[in-house]
Amino acid sequence: SFEAPRCGAPAPVRQAARTRPVGELRRLVVVRHYASGGAGGHHEGMTGSRRATVAATALFALALLEALAGYIAEPLSGLGAYELNDLLVFTNCTLGLTLAVAGWPIAANRPDIRVGWLLLGGGVTYASTGGGLAILANVANAGGADNPIWRAYATVVSGGWTWAISFFIPMALLLFPDGHPPGRRWRWLAWLMAVNGP
């Protein structure tokens, strides 16, 4: 049978053993909190984390705006479903938005892992082609295709998806999951992707 401790008697050993891991866990949580915020000291890490969050959110917002522009401009372009499918407008917008959604939380919370930034870059470049082609279709219908500004815009957005498939996505796969290549012998492939991207 269990006996209650008498007045003035020391607490049971199991009670002391139970409170000790809680204190260690609290210290571990505090250390982990600052470690995940970025490199450097407490204030420097948190400042760097805020900057990374702002930059990651800006890139995500850009990819989102590009995709939304494509979804909205697509039915207004006057092109049929066959022409839009041939231009891969919907596909490029959706792929870009998917990559941005996957990369934003990684880049915002773990900016030291380059995979998140690469996924965001792939999302922005992919969505730029999808949204840009839909916008250019509306510009052509309005008779503004000969404008040099729109011609320059067409040159930029038409090659956006090539950056995604030749650099951002392959590099993200190479550096997955910790942001570093599997070994030194893989560095040549990273340089090849960097040269092949443009």
N, C-alpha and C positions, 0 to 999 in steps of 0.2 A: 504494500500500500504506500501511497505517496504522502510524505509529511511536509507540511508547510515550514519554511525556515523560521526559526525563532527570531524574536526581536533582537537586533544587534548582531545577528549571525551574518557572515559574509555571503554574498550572492553566489548562487550555484555557478560552477565552472562553465557549464554550457551556455549560460547567459552572457558571460564575458566573451566567450568564443564567438558568440553570434554577433556582437556589436563590432568586433574588430574588422571583419571583412567589409562591413558597411563603410567604415571610414576609409579603408583602402580603395574601395570602389569609388567613393566620392573624389578622392585625389586622382584616381585614374581618369574619371570623367572630365575633370578640370584640365588635366594635361592633354587629353585627347581633343578637347575643345580648341585649345590654342594651336595644337599641332595641325589640325585640319584647316585652320584659317590661312595658312600660307607659311612661308619661310620667315626667319628672323625673329625678333622679339615680340612681346605681347602687342604693343601698339603698332609696330611696323607690320606685323603679320595681319592684323585686323585691317589696317589701311590698305595693304596690298590686296586683301580679300575683297574689300569694297570696290576697289578699282577693277578687279577681275569680274566681279558680279555686274558692274555697270557695263563693261565692255562686252561681256557675254550676252547680257540682256539686249544691248544695242544691236548686236549681230542677229540675235534671234528675232527681234522686232523687224529688222530689215528683210530677213527671209520670209517672215509672215506677211509683210506688206507686199513683197514681190508675188507671193503665192496668191494673196487675195486679189491683187491687181489682175493676175492671170485669170482667176475664176470669174471675176466680174466682167473683164473685157472680152472674155471668150465668147459669150452669147451675143455681145454687141458688135462683134467684128463683121458679121454678115457672112462668115464662112460656114460651110456645111460641116456636118459631123465627120465626114471623110477627110476633108482638108485639115480640120483641127487635129484629128487623130494622126494624120500624116506628119504634122508639125510637132507632135508629142507635147502639146501645150499642157493638157491636164496631167500627163505622166510626169513631166519635168517639175511642175508646180508641186505635185504630191510628193515626189521623191525629195525635193528640196525641203519641204516642210517637215517631212519625216526625219531627215538627217538633222535638221535644226532642233527638233524636239528631243532627239537622242543626245545631241551634243551640249545643249544649254545647261542642264543640271550638272554635268561633269565639269564643264569649264567654269561655272559659277561657284561651285563648292570645292573643287579640286583643281585650281588653275595650273598647278605644277604638272598635271597629267595632260600631255599634249593631244591626246586622242579627242578630248572634248572640243578643243579649238579646231582640229582638223575636220571633225564632223560638222561644226558650225560653218566652216569655210566651204565644205561641200554643199551644205544646204543653201547658202547664199548664192553660190555660183549656179547650182542647178535651178533654183527658183528664178534667178535672173533671166535665164533663157526662156523658161515657161511663161513668166509674166511679160517679159520683153517682147516676145513674138506676138502675143495677143494684143499688146498695146500697138505694135507696129502694124498689125492688120487693120486696126481702127484708123491709124494715121494714113495708111494707104487709101482706105475708103474715103477719107476726107480730102485727098489730093495733096497731102504734104510729104509724100515719099521722096521728093527731090530736095527737100531741105537738108543742107549739110549737117545740121545738128542731129537730125533724125538718122542720117546716114552713119554718123559716128556712133550714135546710140545702137544702131543695128549691128555695127561691127563688134561692139563690146559684148552685147547680150548674146549674139549668135555663137560666140565661142566660150560662153560661161560654162556650159555643161562639160566641155572637154577638160577644163581644169578639175572638175569634180571626179571624172572617171579616170583621169591619167595621173592625178597627184593626190588630192585630198583623201579620197576613199582608199586607194592602195596604201598610202602612208599611214592612215589610221589603222588599217589591218596589220601593217608591219610593226607598228608601235604598240599594239594592243597586248596586254591590258594596262601596263604601268607607264606608258609613254616612252619606253626605250626599246631599241631593237633587240631581238633575241640574243645577239652576240656581235662581236666586232666584225665577223666575216659578212654580216648583213649590211654593213654601212655603205658598201658600194651600191647596193640596190636603192638605198635612200637617196644617194646623190644622183642616181640615174632617174629616179622619179622627179627630183627637183629640176633636172635639165629637161626632161621630157614634158613637164607640165605646160610650159608656154607653147 
